[in-house]
Amino acid sequence: MAQRILITGGAGKVATSLRPRLAAEGRTLRLFDVVRPSGLDGTGPEEVVLASLADHDAVLAACEGVDAIVHLGGQSKEADAGEVLRANALGTYNLLEAARKHGITRVMIASSTHAAGFHARDDARYPDGLPADLPPRPDTLYGWSKASIEALARLYVDRFGLDIICVRVGLWFPVPPANRGLATWLSPDDGARLVEACLSAPSPGFRLVWGVSRNTRRWWSLAEGEAIGYYPKDDAEIFAAERIAELGEPDFRNDPELNRVGGWWCDWPLSQRMG
């Protein structure tokens, strides 16, 4: 069955990693970004739309003929309130409005762990790991903008009947960065598995899921992901010896940089980050 998937942020590192992993017979990837993705000419199984998520009309046009959306675009770092709300909240509103108008009901949204950054590890209360549907506790204005996206997604599920899965993404890298990545890494292959699960889960409604691999040192729950058919296979432990030799043995129970969802982002002075 033919399928066209709109991928926002289509020129970014995550989308570039995903493209070959999402390739399938009968599937077309429509890549939406302000810059041209590398390695293609806009024909064949990959299409290109050069525009901004802030441009309502461009987003509406880009959703024509689309079956599902993988929303990776927006501001990915801390910035002032106007920037993170324009790029993330307004951009996501434009996208969900376009989805509603075109009858697109399946959307995966890349939220962030920073939407829940000030939650800390709590093995006594959550022996199977922190649940993915923890209420928002953003650690930055960026995290606040991601929490607003989650709330907006809930609105479009409840009012308009869309199926939207918000993924609170950990560290989505080829190799887990620093010691924190030993717990919070999402491998590229598992990232693709998670996206496929988000696209195929039967009638999920609104869901929050951690974007994390099956790491030995993981302290976030996998139950919410498994409920939509996401079964990660990779484990950051294969990098542990190298990381520990470089940085020392991590203490994921007591070190505030390691036992809070947002890590050291929780300690950033907002005035300094925007200065």
N, C-alpha and C positions, 0 to 999 in steps of 0.2 A: 504494500500500500504506500503510495507516494506521501511524503511528509515534508513540509517546509518549516524549519525552526529559525526564528529570529534570535540572534545572539547579540545583545548590546555589549559595548566594550569589546567589539570584535577584533580590534587590533592589539589588545592587551596581552600580557604574558599568560594569564590563565586561559583566555580564549585561544591563543596560539597553541597552547598545550592540548586543549580540548579538541580542536578541529580534527586532527587525524583519528582521535579516539572515538569521536561521534560519527565518523563517516560510515555510511551504510547504504546498501542498494535502495534506490528510490527516495533517499533523503537528501534534501537541499538545505544548506546552511546559508542563511542571509545574515551577513556580518554588518553590524551598524556601529559606526564610530566616527569621530571627527577627523581621524587620519586613516589612510588606506592601510589595511592589513598587508603584511608582507607575504610574498610567495604565491600570489594569485593575480588574475587579470579581470575578475568580475564575471567570468563566464563559467558554464558547466555547473557542477554540483555546489559551488560556492558563489554567492552573489554579494555585492557590496553596495551599501548605502552610506554615503558620506554626509553626516548631519549631526546635530547636537540634540541630546535628549531634552534640552530646554525649548526646542522648536516644536511646538505642538503639532503644527501641520505636517512637518517632516516625519514625526513619529507616527502620526496617523497614516500617512502614505506608506511608510515602511511596513506597517502591519497588514497591508492588503495581501490576501492570499496566504496568510501565515496560519499554521496549525497549533503552534506552541511557542512559548517565549522562554529563553534563558537570559535572565537580566543580570549581567555582570558589570554594566557601565556605571559611571559616576565618579565622584571624588573618593579616592581611596586613602587619603591621609588627613590629618588634622588641619583645619583651616578656620577662618572666621565664620560666624554664624551664617552670614549671607551666602557665602560660597558653598558650604556643605548643604544648606537647605535648597539652594538653586540646583546644584548638581545632583543631589540625592533625592530629597523629598519632592521637589517640583518635577524633576525628570521622571521619577517613578510614577507620580500622578499622571503625567502625560502618557506614559506607557500603559498604565492600567485603564485609563480612559479610552485609549485607542483599542486596547484588547476588548473592552466592553462593547464598543461601537462595532467592531468587526466580528463579534461573537467568538473570540478566542477565549477558551475557558481554562487552559492549562498554562500556568506560569511558575517558573522557579526563580526565586529572588535570592541573590547573594547578599544576605545581611552580614553581620559581623559579630564576633565574640565581644567586641567593644560595646555593643548594645547592652550587654550584661556584665560589663567589665569588673564592677565592684563586688560581684558575688565571689565568695571564697570557697575553697575546698571544705567539705563537711562530710567526712566518712561516717560519722555517727548517725547523721540524719539520712545520708544518701550513700549507703554501702555499695551500690552499683554505679555510683558516679552521679555528678550533678545532672539533673534532668535538663533537657534542652528547652523546655517551656517555662523556665524561670522567668519571673516578671522582669521588665527592663530595669537595669541599673547602669546606665551609660557612664563611661569613664572619661569621656571627652565630648566636645561638640560634634565631632565626627560620629561617635557612638550614639549621641542623641539623635542625629539625623537618621541613623540606621534603625533606632527604636521607633522613630516616627514612620519609617517605611513599613515596619512590621504592623503598626497600628493601622496604617492605610490599607495594607493587604487584608487585614481582618475585616475592615469595612467592605471591601469589594467582594469578599467571600460571603459575608452575611447579607449584604444588600443586593448584590447582583449575581450571586451564585457561581462565581469563579472558583476554581480549584488552585490554590496558591500555597506553595511550600517555601518557607523562608529558611535559608540555611545560614546558621551562625558559624561562619567559616573560621577555622583555626588558621594554621600556617600552611597555606597551599603552595608548596614549593617542591622542586625536584628532590632537594635534600633538606632535611629539617634544620633550620637555622638555630644556632645557639643551643643551650641546654633546654630551654623552654620547649623547643620543638620535639624533644623526646616524648613529651606528653601530648602536644597539641598539633602535631604534624598531620596534614592531609596530603597524601601522595597524589601525583597526577593521575595514576591509574584508578585509585579509589575516588578521586574527584569525578572522573568520568563515570564510574559506577554509580555514584551518588546522583549525578545529573540524569542518567538513564532511569534510575528509580523514581526520581521526581517527575519525569515525563510519562512514566508508565503506570504508576500506582493507581489503582481503581478508586475514583471519586474520593480523593483525600480531604477535600474541604480545605480548612486552614491548618497548617502544621508548622511547627518549629523543630528543626533538626540541627544537631551539631555537625559541622563539617570537619570530621576527624577520622583518622585511620584507626586500625585495631592495634594501637600502641600498647606495649606492655606496661608503660608508666602512665597511661591514660587515666584521668580521673573525671572524665565526662561520660555520660551515659550513651550507649549505643542503641538503647531500646527504641527510641523514637525513630531512628533511622531504619532499624529492622522492621518496624511496623509498616513502613512504606516499601520494603523490599531491598533496603540497602544493607549489604553484608560486606564490609571492608575486609581486605585480605592483607594489606601491608602493615608493617610494624617498624617504627623508628628505631627499635632496639638494635637493628643491624648497624646503626651509626653510633651507638652508645660509647663504645670503647674509644673511638676517635674524639667524640665530644668531651668525654670525661678526662682524657689525657690532656686536652687543651684547656678545659675550663673547670675541672674538678667535679666531684660527685655532687649532683644537684639534690636539693632538699625540697621536694614538692609538697611536703606537709607543713613546713614552718617558714620557709623563705617567702616573704610577701611578693617578690617578683615572680615567684613560681606557683604559689598556691591561690592566686587571684586569677579570675578568668581573663582580665585585661592585662595582667602582668605589670610591667613597669609603666605602661600607659597611665595607670592610676595615679602615678606620682608626677606626671607632667603638670607644671604650672600653666594654666590656660593662658594667662597673660603673656607668658614667655613664648608659648607655641604660636601665638597670633602676633607677636611683636616683630 
